[in-house]
Amino acid sequence: MPASGWRGQRAREPLAEDGASGSGAVGLAGQGQCSGGALPARHAHRGHKKAVIAVAHAILISAYYMLARQVPYQELGPEYFDRHHADRVRRRAIQALERQGYRVILEAA
């Protein structure tokens, strides 16, 4: 039961010992998908359990749209988000180097 100071926030329910979300097949599929592909690459910055939940959620969303639009599944690949959002990847890399004390100057090749 949440404390009175939480103001409507839900208490977190513990995950299963295997890290799967709930007891459904999507949680287990999310755990299996955390090895390679576009979804694990997108959620790699999270902890393992949060990544499993995020991948399972993405699988459900993808399945919904595939069924609604009647289109087959198409794997995007592990580098999809890096290619699609190259400016974000570049900015994060620069920020990571600056946090380590480096001054970064980019020049066009």
N, C-alpha and C positions, 0 to 999 in steps of 0.2 A: 504494500500500500504506500503510495507516495506521501512524502511529508507535506505539511500544510503550506510550506514556503515555495513549493514547486510551481504553483499557478498553472495547473492544467498539463504539465509535462508528464508524459508517460514514463513509468519505470521501465528500465531495460530488462528484457527477459533473457536469461542465460542461453547461450547457444549449446547445441549438442556437443558432446566431447569430440566428435569427428570434425567439428567446425561447420557442419552443414546447417543451413537455415531451416528450422523446423524439421519435419520428418518426411517432406516431400521429395520427389525426384528432381525438382528444379534445384534444390539446395545441393544435392549430390552432383548434379550436372555442373553447377557453378563451381564446386570444388574440383571437379575433373578438368574444367576449362581453364583453371588457373595455371596451366603449364605453358601455353603458347597461343598466339593469335592476337587479334586486335583488342579483344576485351581485357585480357590480363595486362596487356601493355598499357591500356588506358587507366587501369586501376592499380598499377604496381606501386604507387606512392603510398597506398594505404597499408595497414597491417594485414596479415594473411586472412584473418577472420572477416574483416571489413571488406577485403577484396572479394572473398567468396560471396558475401551478401550482395555486393555491387554487381558482380558478374551474373549471379542468379537473377537479379532484378533486370539486368540488360537482356538476358535470355528471354525472360517473360515478355518484355516490351517488344523484342524482335519477333517472337512467336506471334504475338497479337497482330502486329502489322503485316506479317507474312500471310496470316490467315485472312485478315480483313481485305488485303489487296490481292490475294491469291497469286503471290509471286514466290519463286523458290529462294532458298537461302543462298547467299553469296558471301563467302569469307573475304574480308577486307585485307587481312594480313597484319602481321605485328607492327609494321612500319607505317600503317595507314595514317594514324593520328599524327605521327611525326612529320609526314609529308604534307598532310592537309593543313596543319597548323605550324608551319615552319617558323613563323615569326615568334610564336609562343615558346617553342623549343629553344630558339636562339636567345630570347630574353631570359629564360630560366637558366640557361648555361652561363650567360654573362653574370646574372645575379649570384649564382653559386660561386663563381670565381671571385667576384667582388667580396662576398662574405668571407672568403679565405684570405683576403688581404691583397689581392691582385688588382691592378688597374688594367682595364680591358679597352683596347682601341681596335675597332673593326675596319678593315680595308677591303674594298672589292677586289676580287682575284682576277 
